[in-house]
């Protein structure tokens, strides 16, 4: 028997979901529970299709937006996080963090986010394996923006300047 791929499952599941939405929408005319269920299903389907279906477009839009923002120097030292893979963290520990890499806007003491929560909050393409704690020096140029493809209202930082390996103060495995 042939193994089913994701695309085969998706092709079979979409018509079933659409029929379910249509049936619930028919009940939504009367209001109440059917209306709420239809609204929730349609929002979930729309959100999932815009996030997962256009990932390259989101990343391209993010890159263009980041380049358009004018970097400003930090007025004081700041601690931030960077969620990444183990392999990338090892490279960054030796060479530093290249320009244009994304960092969280804030950071501090506390338990790291779970891999799934970090991916959803910051719109990461893959689940992170480690959290790097990074200390940005006073005067370091940063661009401040909102996360693209993640949770609404969550901030991020990028910089046109390379960060030295000594800026990485801790690496926490998740």
C-alpha atoms as a printed R data frame, in Angstrom:
    type eleno elety resid chain resno       x      y      z
1   ATOM     1    CA   UNK     A     1   0.000  0.000  0.000
2   ATOM     2    CA   UNK     A     2   1.302  3.421 -0.938
3   ATOM     3    CA   UNK     A     3   1.995  5.901  1.872
4   ATOM     4    CA   UNK     A     4  -0.172  9.032  1.838
5   ATOM     5    CA   UNK     A     5   1.598 12.361  1.418
6   ATOM     6    CA   UNK     A     6   0.508 15.621  2.987
7   ATOM     7    CA   UNK     A     7  -0.780 16.940 -0.335
8   ATOM     8    CA   UNK     A     8  -2.942 13.826 -0.829
9   ATOM     9    CA   UNK     A     9  -4.434 14.227  2.641
10  ATOM    10    CA   UNK     A    10  -5.001 17.953  2.051
11  ATOM    11    CA   UNK     A    11  -6.745 17.322 -1.279
12  ATOM    12    CA   UNK     A    12  -9.133 14.926  0.422
13  ATOM    13    CA   UNK     A    13  -9.668 17.026  3.536
14  ATOM    14    CA   UNK     A    14 -10.454 20.377  1.880
15  ATOM    15    CA   UNK     A    15 -13.744 19.264  0.238
16  ATOM    16    CA   UNK     A    16 -14.899 17.723  3.529
17  ATOM    17    CA   UNK     A    17 -14.113 20.929  5.408
18  ATOM    18    CA   UNK     A    18 -15.869 23.068  2.803
19  ATOM    19    CA   UNK     A    19 -18.994 20.895  2.991
20  ATOM    20    CA   UNK     A    20 -18.860 21.191  6.790
21  ATOM    21    CA   UNK     A    21 -18.604 24.975  6.575
22  ATOM    22    CA   UNK     A    22 -21.484 25.094  4.113
23  ATOM    23    CA   UNK     A    23 -23.697 22.969  6.394
24  ATOM    24    CA   UNK     A    24 -22.846 25.054  9.444
25  ATOM    25    CA   UNK     A    25 -23.406 28.260  7.470
26  ATOM    26    CA   UNK     A    26 -26.890 27.029  6.650
27  ATOM    27    CA   UNK     A    27 -27.532 26.679 10.376
28  ATOM    28    CA   UNK     A    28 -25.964 30.080 10.950
29  ATOM    29    CA   UNK     A    29 -28.998 31.720  9.362
30  ATOM    30    CA   UNK     A    30 -30.875 30.896 12.548
31  ATOM    31    CA   UNK     A    31 -28.033 32.325 14.702
32  ATOM    32    CA   UNK     A    32 -26.597 30.948 17.927
33  ATOM    33    CA   UNK     A    33 -24.146 28.082 17.992
34  ATOM    34    CA   UNK     A    34 -24.121 27.452 14.234
35  ATOM    35    CA   UNK     A    35 -23.244 31.069 13.536
36  ATOM    36    CA   UNK     A    36 -20.391 31.029 16.030
37  ATOM    37    CA   UNK     A    37 -19.027 27.751 14.648
38  ATOM    38    CA   UNK     A    38 -19.160 29.041 11.066
39  ATOM    39    CA   UNK     A    39 -17.348 32.230 12.022
40  ATOM    40    CA   UNK     A    40 -14.627 30.300 13.851
41  ATOM    41    CA   UNK     A    41 -14.116 27.840 11.003
42  ATOM    42    CA   UNK     A    42 -13.935 30.525  8.337
43  ATOM    43    CA   UNK     A    43 -11.459 32.630 10.349
44  ATOM    44    CA   UNK     A    44  -9.268 29.611 11.046
45  ATOM    45    CA   UNK     A    45  -9.234 28.549  7.403
46  ATOM    46    CA   UNK     A    46  -8.453 32.080  6.232
47  ATOM    47    CA   UNK     A    47  -5.652 32.569  8.771
48  ATOM    48    CA   UNK     A    48  -4.058 29.198  7.998
49  ATOM    49    CA   UNK     A    49  -4.199 29.767  4.230
50  ATOM    50    CA   UNK     A    50  -2.609 33.226  4.463
51  ATOM    51    CA   UNK     A    51   0.184 32.136  6.796
52  ATOM    52    CA   UNK     A    52   1.240 28.736  5.472
53  ATOM    53    CA   UNK     A    53   0.413 29.187  1.801
54  ATOM    54    CA   UNK     A    54   2.447 32.335  1.232
55  ATOM    55    CA   UNK     A    55   5.523 31.829  3.414
56  ATOM    56    CA   UNK     A    56   8.034 33.021  0.762
57  ATOM    57    CA   UNK     A    57   5.911 36.127  0.148
58  ATOM    58    CA   UNK     A    58   5.869 36.907  3.884
59  ATOM    59    CA   UNK     A    59   9.634 36.507  4.175
60  ATOM    60    CA   UNK     A    60  10.199 38.701  1.113
61  ATOM    61    CA   UNK     A    61   7.857 41.373  2.499
62  ATOM    62    CA   UNK     A    62   9.686 41.211  5.829
63  ATOM    63    CA   UNK     A    63  13.083 41.669  4.154
64  ATOM    64    CA   UNK     A    64  11.901 44.654  2.107
65  ATOM    65    CA   UNK     A    65  10.304 46.262  5.161
66  ATOM    66    CA   UNK     A    66  13.419 45.741  7.312
67  ATOM    67    CA   UNK     A    67  15.656 47.391  4.732
68  ATOM    68    CA   UNK     A    68  13.349 50.423  4.552
69  ATOM    69    CA   UNK     A    69  13.449 51.100  8.325
70  ATOM    70    CA   UNK     A    70  16.107 53.567  9.449
71  ATOM    71    CA   UNK     A    71  18.333 52.081 12.185
72  ATOM    72    CA   UNK     A    72  18.522 54.020 15.441
73  ATOM    73    CA   UNK     A    73  21.175 53.671 18.147
74  ATOM    74    CA   UNK     A    74  20.093 52.135 21.455
75  ATOM    75    CA   UNK     A    75  19.949 54.682 24.265
76  ATOM    76    CA   UNK     A    76  20.975 52.062 26.830
77  ATOM    77    CA   UNK     A    77  22.162 48.466 26.995
78  ATOM    78    CA   UNK     A    78  19.451 45.893 26.219
79  ATOM    79    CA   UNK     A    79  19.092 42.134 26.690
80  ATOM    80    CA   UNK     A    80  17.205 40.276 23.945
81  ATOM    81    CA   UNK     A    81  16.726 36.698 22.736
82  ATOM    82    CA   UNK     A    82  17.274 34.902 19.456
83  ATOM    83    CA   UNK     A    83  15.511 31.600 18.759
84  ATOM    84    CA   UNK     A    84  17.407 29.379 16.316
85  ATOM    85    CA   UNK     A    85  18.716 25.876 15.595
86  ATOM    86    CA   UNK     A    86  21.581 24.205 17.483
87  ATOM    87    CA   UNK     A    87  23.760 24.223 14.382
88  ATOM    88    CA   UNK     A    88  23.172 27.939 13.731
89  ATOM    89    CA   UNK     A    89  23.839 28.761 17.408
90  ATOM    90    CA   UNK     A    90  27.208 26.950 17.227
91  ATOM    91    CA   UNK     A    91  28.183 28.951 14.124
92  ATOM    92    CA   UNK     A    92  27.091 32.217 15.766
93  ATOM    93    CA   UNK     A    93  29.076 31.384 18.934
94  ATOM    94    CA   UNK     A    94  32.246 31.257 16.775
95  ATOM    95    CA   UNK     A    95  31.614 34.002 14.210
96  ATOM    96    CA   UNK     A    96  28.986 36.271 15.763
97  ATOM    97    CA   UNK     A    97  25.520 37.168 14.486
98  ATOM    98    CA   UNK     A    98  25.428 38.459 10.883
99  ATOM    99    CA   UNK     A    99  23.616 41.699  9.976
100 ATOM   100    CA   UNK     A   100  19.882 41.500  9.311
101 ATOM   101    CA   UNK     A   101  19.158 38.596 11.689
102 ATOM   102    CA   UNK     A   102  16.019 38.807 13.779
103 ATOM   103    CA   UNK     A   103  16.065 39.229 17.550
104 ATOM   104    CA   UNK     A   104  13.213 39.588 20.028
105 ATOM   105    CA   UNK     A   105  12.516 43.149 21.141
106 ATOM   106    CA   UNK     A   106  12.856 42.332 24.845
107 ATOM   107    CA   UNK     A   107  14.368 39.644 27.012
108 ATOM   108    CA   UNK     A   108  15.058 38.940 30.618
109 ATOM   109    CA   UNK     A   109  15.021 36.297 33.296
110 ATOM   110    CA   UNK     A   110  12.556 33.450 33.098
111 ATOM   111    CA   UNK     A   111  11.743 30.158 31.513
112 ATOM   112    CA   UNK     A   112  12.188 29.989 27.733
113 ATOM   113    CA   UNK     A   113   9.089 29.738 25.570
114 ATOM   114    CA   UNK     A   114   8.258 26.272 24.306
115 ATOM   115    CA   UNK     A   115   9.395 25.488 20.767
116 ATOM   116    CA   UNK     A   116   5.836 25.677 19.408
117 ATOM   117    CA   UNK     A   117   4.970 28.917 21.244
118 ATOM   118    CA   UNK     A   118   8.179 30.620 20.073
119 ATOM   119    CA   UNK     A   119   7.502 29.577 16.480
120 ATOM   120    CA   UNK     A   120   3.943 30.926 16.559
121 ATOM   121    CA   UNK     A   121   4.742 34.137 18.430
122 ATOM   122    CA   UNK     A   122   7.681 35.187 16.264
123 ATOM   123    CA   UNK     A   123   6.529 33.686 12.937
124 ATOM   124    CA   UNK     A   124   9.573 31.433 12.622
125 ATOM   125    CA   UNK     A   125   9.774 29.132  9.579
126 ATOM   126    CA   UNK     A   126  10.961 26.176 11.727
127 ATOM   127    CA   UNK     A   127  10.706 25.211 15.381
128 ATOM   128    CA   UNK     A   128  13.720 26.589 17.263
129 ATOM   129    CA   UNK     A   129  16.008 24.260 19.205
130 ATOM   130    CA   UNK     A   130  17.834 26.849 21.318
131 ATOM   131    CA   UNK     A   131  17.342 30.312 22.761
132 ATOM   132    CA   UNK     A   132  20.356 32.602 22.720
133 ATOM   133    CA   UNK     A   133  20.505 35.409 25.265
134 ATOM   134    CA   UNK     A   134  22.174 38.438 23.697
135 ATOM   135    CA   UNK     A   135  23.357 41.650 25.325
136 ATOM   136    CA   UNK     A   136  23.196 44.608 22.925
137 ATOM   137    CA   UNK     A   137  25.563 47.461 23.891
138 ATOM   138    CA   UNK     A   138  24.527 51.077 24.243
139 ATOM   139    CA   UNK     A   139  24.706 52.874 20.877
140 ATOM   140    CA   UNK     A   140  24.267 49.670 18.837
141 ATOM   141    CA   UNK     A   141  22.120 50.464 15.736
142 ATOM   142    CA   UNK     A   142  18.779 48.568 15.591
143 ATOM   143    CA   UNK     A   143  15.637 48.612 13.504
144 ATOM   144    CA   UNK     A   144  12.463 48.122 15.521
145 ATOM   145    CA   UNK     A   145   9.407 46.566 13.847
146 ATOM   146    CA   UNK     A   146   6.505 44.187 14.376
147 ATOM   147    CA   UNK     A   147   6.811 40.483 13.613
148 ATOM   148    CA   UNK     A   148   5.539 39.420 10.170
149 ATOM   149    CA   UNK     A   149   3.666 36.106 10.158
150 ATOM   150    CA   UNK     A   150   3.622 35.763 13.950
151 ATOM   151    CA   UNK     A   151   1.355 36.921 16.727
152 ATOM   152    CA   UNK     A   152  -0.006 40.437 16.111
153 ATOM   153    CA   UNK     A   153   1.654 43.208 18.108
154 ATOM   154    CA   UNK     A   154   4.855 41.305 18.937
155 ATOM   155    CA   UNK     A   155   8.028 43.289 18.293
156 ATOM   156    CA   UNK     A   156  11.366 42.319 16.791
157 ATOM   157    CA   UNK     A   157  14.765 43.886 16.216
158 ATOM   158    CA   UNK     A   158  17.216 43.682 13.325
159 ATOM   159    CA   UNK     A   159  20.501 45.473 12.760
160 ATOM   160    CA   UNK     A   160  22.636 46.434  9.770
161 ATOM   161    CA   UNK     A   161  25.746 45.703 11.837
162 ATOM   162    CA   UNK     A   162  27.346 42.362 12.823
163 ATOM   163    CA   UNK     A   163  27.213 41.361 16.502
164 ATOM   164    CA   UNK     A   164  30.402 39.919 17.989
165 ATOM   165    CA   UNK     A   165  30.378 36.432 19.555
166 ATOM   166    CA   UNK     A   166  30.979 38.014 22.982
167 ATOM   167    CA   UNK     A   167  27.474 39.574 22.807
168 ATOM   168    CA   UNK     A   168  25.953 36.070 23.181
169 ATOM   169    CA   UNK     A   169  25.861 35.582 26.935
170 ATOM   170    CA   UNK     A   170  23.944 32.308 27.196
171 ATOM   171    CA   UNK     A   171  22.525 29.492 25.047
172 ATOM   172    CA   UNK     A   172  19.546 27.579 26.472
173 ATOM   173    CA   UNK     A   173  18.579 24.289 24.832
174 ATOM   174    CA   UNK     A   174  14.843 23.716 24.562
